Amino acid sequence: MIPDGSARSTMRVLLVLPTLDEEAGLASVLHTLLEDARFDAFDLVVVDGRSTDGTVAVAAAYGVEVVLQHGQGKGAAFRTAVDLFLAGTWDAFAMIDADGSYPPEALLHMVPLLKEETLVVGDRLGGVLEEGAMSRLNLLGNLALSGAASILNGTDAADVCSGCWVMRRDLVQDLRLNSTGFEIEAEIFSASIAAGHHPRWVPIRYERRRGTAKLTSVLDGLRILRKLVVRRLLIATKTRL
């Protein structure tokens, strides 16, 4: 069973790793998280989208519980994790991709900022991009989408498609989400702004992913842009998975 965060003397964090065929990267991420005592305040859970490779076996080998997500897509994985989080008593929610592109150590600098902030996001575009970590097309797309998010919401969106987030419980309770795919990060940003929570951006290192990328640059980029526009113009409703 995943601890529910109730037995604590410091801030307890539920760290979610969404996976879909991430066998190649998951082992290194879990090794870092479980071997470093600085992560003792983090409870880990893998939310899996029905992987067909060895992802679930890797998590089991490290003793990390796997929760099967409701529905399909990264957004559905995040929303499944939110339901799990709200059913417990953790103080904070964290998420990073399980492909090894986000060094888990970044979380150690981000979580303490929650004493003053409700939302802290890892900023790849303002940090260090490892050679080969992001194609030129993806870089231009990320810059364009972040620019669009900034204009639409009248506030800085340094890296709206980042996959490295930490947030306090009061923000998670305020989120109204209905995304199922890769537009989830853009919706978290928009929903947070709508609820009066402005992110703190922290520059981080971004490394080459292990395994096959799931994102399709142009099509998913258009979906993300559409979500940004829709969330700015319409009052969102939370849908069930």
N, C-alpha and C positions, 0 to 999 in steps of 0.2 A: 504493500500500500504506500502511496505517496503521503508523506507527512502533510498535515493541513496547516502548518505554520503556527499552531497554537502554543507550543512549548518553546519559548524564546526569551532571551534577555536583550537581544538586539533586533534590528530590522530583519525580518525573514523575507526572502525573495523566492518566488516561483519562477524558475528559468525554463522556458519552453523552447524546444528544438523541433521545428516542423520538418518532417522528412517525407520524401518520395524518392525511393531508390538513391539513397545517400550513403551507401555502404563505404564508398571510397573516402569520404571526408569525416564521417561520424566518429570513427574510432579515435582519430587524433583529437577531435574536439572533446570527447568524453574523457580521454586520458588527461588532458590539461585540466579539466574541471574537477576531476576526482582525485588527482594526485597533488593538487595545490591546496594547502590548508586555508589559503585566503578565501576559498570559495565555500567554506563550511556553512555560511549563512544562506547558501543557495540550495533549494530543493529542485532536483532535475526531473523533467518529464519529456519524453519523446512523443510528439503527436504525429502519428503516421497516416499517410494517405493511401494505404494499401500497397506498400512496396512489394516488388516482385524479386528483388535481389536479397542480399544478406543483411539489410538494414536492421530488421527486427532482431535477428540473431546477434548482431554486434551490440545492440542496446542490452539484450539479455545477458550477454557475456560480461558486461560492466555492471550488471545489477540495477539498471535503470528501467523504471516502469515505462511501458509503451501503452499509449491510449490511442485507440483507433478513432480517427476523426469522423465527424458526421459530414456527409456530402463530399464533394471533390474540390480540389484547388487550395492554394495557400491561404486565401481568405477564410475558407471553411475551417482550415486547421487552426487559424488564429482564434476564430470565434468559438470553436470547440474548447480551446485552451482557456478562453475568458470565462466560459461557463464553469470549468473546473476550478479556476482561480476564485471566482465569487462564491463557490460552494465551501471554500476553506476560509482561513483567517490570516492569510499572508498579508504583509504590509505593502509589498511591491510586486510588480509583474515585469518580467524581462523576457525578451525574445532575441535570438540571433539565428541566422541561417546555419544549417548543420553541414555545410559543404566545405568548411575550413577557410572560407574567405574573410571571416571576421575573427580576429584574435580574441578569444574569450577574456583576456586580460583587460581589454577596453572596459568591460563591465565594472571592474574594480575601481575605476576612476569615475564612472558615471553614477553608480548607485548612491555614493555618499552625497551627491548633489541633490538627491531627492529630499534632503532635509530642508531645502529652500525652494525646490522646484517640484512641479507635479509631473513633468515630462522631460526626459533627456534623451536625445537622439544622437547616434554616432554619425558624424559627417565625413563621408568618404571623399567628397569633392574638395573639401577644405583640408584634407589630411594627406596621407602618403599613399599613392597608388602604385602597387608593385607592378613592374613591367609585365604586360600580358594579362593583368587582372581584369581589365575592362577594355573592350574594343573601342576604336574611335567613334564608331556609330553609336554604341551604347553610352559613351561619355557625352557626346553631343545631345543624345536623347535625354539623359539625366539632367543635363544643364538646362535644356529647354523646358522640361516638365517642372523642374524646381522653379524656374523663372515664371512659368505660368501660374504655379501655385502661389508664389509670392504676390503676383499682380492680382489674382482673383481674391485673395484673402487679406490683402493689405498688410502683410507682415512677412518677415523673412522665412523662406523655406529653403534652407541651404542645401538639403539633400533629401527631397521628399520621398525618394524611392529606397532609402536606406533600409536595410534589414536588421538593424541593431537598435533596439528600443528598450528603455526602462521607464516605468510609470508608477505613480502612487495609486493606492487603492481607490481614493476618491475620484481620480480621473477615470479609471476603468469602469467604475459604477456609472459614470456620466456618458460613456460612449454609446452611440446608436449606430450600429453597423449592419450592412446587408451585403457586403462584397463576398465573393467566393473565390476570386482569382488573385492575380498579381497586383491588382489595383488596391489591395487591402491597405498597404502603407499610406498611399495617398488619401484613402478614406479616414484612416486613423488621424492623420494630420488635420484634415478638414473638420472631422468631428470634434477633435480637441479644441480647435480654434472656435468652433461654433459654441462649445460649452464653456468658453472663457479660459482655456488652458493654453498658454503659449510655450512652445518647446525651447529648451536650452540645447544648442548645437555644440557638440564636442568633436573636434577633429580626431579621426582615427585612421589606422592603417588598414588598407584593403588589399587582400592577397588573392592570388589565382585560386579559383575554386578547384576542388578535386571532384572528378566525375563529370557527367554530361549536364550542360545547362538546360533548364526547362523553359526559360524566358524566350519568347520570339519577339525580337526587337521592335519591329514596326507595329504589328497587330496589338501586342500587349501595351505598347506605348500609346496607341490610340484609345485603348480601353481605359488606361490610367488618366489620360486627358479628359475623356468623357466623364469619368467619375469626379474629377476635380470640378468640372463645370456644373454637373448635376448637383453635387453637394453644396455648391455655392448658391445655386438658384432655388433649390427646393428644400423643404423641411424633411429631414430623413426619418425613416421609420426603421426600427429594428425588426428583422425578419427571423423566423425560426428556421433552423437547418433541418 
